[in-house]
């Protein structure tokens, strides 16, 4: 390497200026990653629809054809993820999954009848702040399929009013 040769860290894109007396740096002084070819691959960009080619020869047992990741209309084959995104965009509210933090999909409403719900009466209030029937919004996580229920807007307001009035 000559002193005039420009070296750019492949990890943080910082230009490395090195002292000709000491020689080239082994690691980036900014991000401390190694500057040799270890953990680096070079990709050649081809036209859309053509498979990716590595600079080195591919492994002989590689059956994966990356050109099949796109269909003829240049749309991703991940129809599930695409549809989930559209459904989420249509929703007024999309809470996060408490497990994996993906946005939840509103699956529907569940009505809890008076006979299937036994309210707890706090001593502070002297009466129940939530009584049946009430409605819960049922959300499903499209990633981990966890089901979460949230009190509907009207029943939330009713609950707040009952707590405030006591």
C-alpha positions as CSV (number, residue, x, y, z in Angstrom):
1,X,0.0,0.0,0.0
2,X,1.4,3.4,-0.9
3,X,1.0,6.5,1.2
4,X,-1.2,8.1,-1.5
5,X,-3.7,5.2,-1.6
6,X,-7.0,6.1,0.0
7,X,-8.4,3.5,2.5
8,X,-12.0,3.6,3.5
9,X,-13.4,1.5,6.3
10,X,-16.0,-0.9,4.8
11,X,-18.0,-0.8,8.1
12,X,-18.4,2.9,8.9
13,X,-17.2,4.5,5.6
14,X,-14.6,6.6,7.4
15,X,-11.5,7.5,5.3
16,X,-8.4,6.2,7.1
17,X,-5.4,8.4,7.0
18,X,-2.3,6.5,8.1
19,X,1.2,7.5,8.9
20,X,3.8,6.3,6.3
21,X,6.4,5.7,9.1
22,X,4.1,3.4,11.0
23,X,2.4,1.8,8.1
24,X,-1.3,0.9,7.3
25,X,-3.8,0.5,10.1
26,X,-5.0,-3.0,11.0
27,X,-8.2,-1.7,12.4
28,X,-10.4,1.4,11.9
29,X,-9.6,4.0,14.5
30,X,-13.2,5.2,14.4
31,X,-15.2,1.9,14.8
32,X,-12.4,-0.5,15.7
33,X,-13.4,-3.1,13.1
34,X,-10.7,-5.0,11.2
35,X,-9.7,-3.5,7.9
36,X,-8.6,-6.7,6.1
37,X,-10.9,-8.8,4.0
38,X,-12.1,-10.8,7.0
39,X,-16.0,-10.6,7.3
40,X,-16.3,-8.7,4.1
41,X,-17.9,-9.7,0.8
42,X,-18.0,-7.8,-2.5
43,X,-21.2,-7.8,-4.5
44,X,-21.5,-6.9,-8.1
45,X,-24.8,-5.2,-8.9
46,X,-26.6,-6.6,-11.9
47,X,-29.8,-5.6,-13.7
48,X,-33.1,-6.3,-12.0
49,X,-34.1,-10.0,-12.2
50,X,-30.5,-11.3,-12.7
51,X,-29.0,-13.4,-9.9
52,X,-26.4,-11.8,-7.5
53,X,-22.9,-12.9,-8.1
54,X,-20.2,-12.9,-5.5
55,X,-16.7,-11.9,-6.5
56,X,-15.4,-15.3,-5.4
57,X,-16.9,-18.5,-6.9
58,X,-20.1,-19.6,-5.2
59,X,-20.2,-22.8,-3.1
60,X,-21.0,-25.8,-5.3
61,X,-23.8,-27.1,-3.1
62,X,-25.7,-23.8,-3.3
63,X,-29.1,-24.5,-4.9
64,X,-30.5,-21.1,-4.1
65,X,-31.4,-19.0,-7.1
66,X,-31.8,-15.4,-5.9
67,X,-33.5,-14.3,-9.1
68,X,-36.6,-16.3,-7.9
69,X,-37.0,-13.9,-5.0
70,X,-38.9,-11.6,-7.4
71,X,-41.7,-12.5,-9.7
72,X,-42.3,-11.0,-13.2
73,X,-43.9,-7.9,-11.9
74,X,-40.9,-7.0,-9.7
75,X,-43.1,-7.4,-6.5
76,X,-41.7,-9.1,-3.5
77,X,-43.0,-12.6,-2.9
78,X,-43.7,-11.8,0.7
79,X,-47.4,-11.3,0.1
80,X,-48.2,-11.9,3.8
81,X,-46.0,-9.1,5.0
82,X,-47.3,-6.8,2.3
83,X,-51.0,-7.5,3.2
84,X,-50.2,-7.1,6.9
85,X,-48.8,-3.7,6.2
86,X,-51.9,-2.7,4.2
87,X,-54.2,-3.9,7.0
88,X,-52.2,-2.0,9.6
89,X,-52.4,1.2,7.5
90,X,-56.2,0.9,7.4
91,X,-56.6,0.7,11.1
92,X,-57.3,3.7,13.3
93,X,-55.2,2.4,16.1
94,X,-52.4,-0.2,15.9
95,X,-50.9,-1.0,19.4
96,X,-47.6,-2.8,19.7
97,X,-47.4,-6.5,20.6
98,X,-46.2,-6.8,24.2
99,X,-44.1,-9.8,23.3
100,X,-42.3,-8.9,20.0
101,X,-43.2,-5.2,19.5
102,X,-44.8,-5.7,16.0
103,X,-47.9,-3.7,15.3
104,X,-51.1,-5.7,16.1
105,X,-54.0,-6.3,13.7
106,X,-57.5,-5.6,14.8
107,X,-59.2,-9.0,14.4
108,X,-62.6,-8.0,15.8
109,X,-64.7,-7.3,18.9
110,X,-65.6,-9.6,21.8
111,X,-68.7,-8.8,23.8
112,X,-68.5,-9.9,27.4
113,X,-72.0,-10.5,28.8
114,X,-73.1,-9.7,32.4
115,X,-73.5,-13.3,33.2
116,X,-69.9,-14.3,32.2
117,X,-68.2,-11.4,34.0
118,X,-68.0,-11.0,37.8
119,X,-66.8,-7.5,38.6
120,X,-64.6,-6.7,41.6
121,X,-65.8,-4.0,43.8
122,X,-62.9,-1.9,45.2
123,X,-63.4,-0.6,48.8
124,X,-62.4,2.9,47.6
125,X,-65.2,3.2,45.2
126,X,-67.9,1.0,46.8
127,X,-69.2,-0.1,43.4
128,X,-67.8,-1.8,40.3
129,X,-66.1,0.4,37.7
130,X,-66.5,-2.1,35.0
131,X,-69.8,-4.1,34.6
132,X,-71.1,-6.3,31.9
133,X,-71.9,-6.2,29.1
134,X,-68.8,-4.5,27.7
135,X,-66.9,-4.8,24.5
136,X,-63.2,-5.6,24.0
137,X,-61.2,-5.0,20.8
138,X,-59.3,-8.3,20.0
139,X,-55.9,-7.8,18.4
140,X,-53.6,-10.5,16.9
141,X,-49.9,-10.2,16.3
142,X,-49.0,-11.1,12.7
143,X,-45.5,-12.2,13.8
144,X,-45.9,-14.2,17.0
145,X,-49.7,-14.7,16.8
146,X,-50.2,-13.5,20.4
147,X,-53.8,-12.4,21.1
148,X,-54.3,-9.2,23.1
149,X,-57.6,-7.6,24.2
150,X,-58.2,-4.0,24.9
151,X,-61.3,-2.3,26.3
152,X,-63.3,-0.5,23.5
153,X,-63.3,3.3,23.3
154,X,-66.9,3.7,24.6
155,X,-66.3,1.3,27.5
156,X,-63.0,3.0,28.4
157,X,-64.8,6.4,28.6
158,X,-67.6,4.8,30.7
159,X,-65.1,3.2,33.1
160,X,-63.2,6.6,33.5
161,X,-66.5,8.3,34.3
162,X,-67.5,5.7,36.8
163,X,-64.1,6.0,38.6
164,X,-64.2,9.8,38.6
165,X,-67.8,10.1,39.8
166,X,-67.2,8.0,43.0
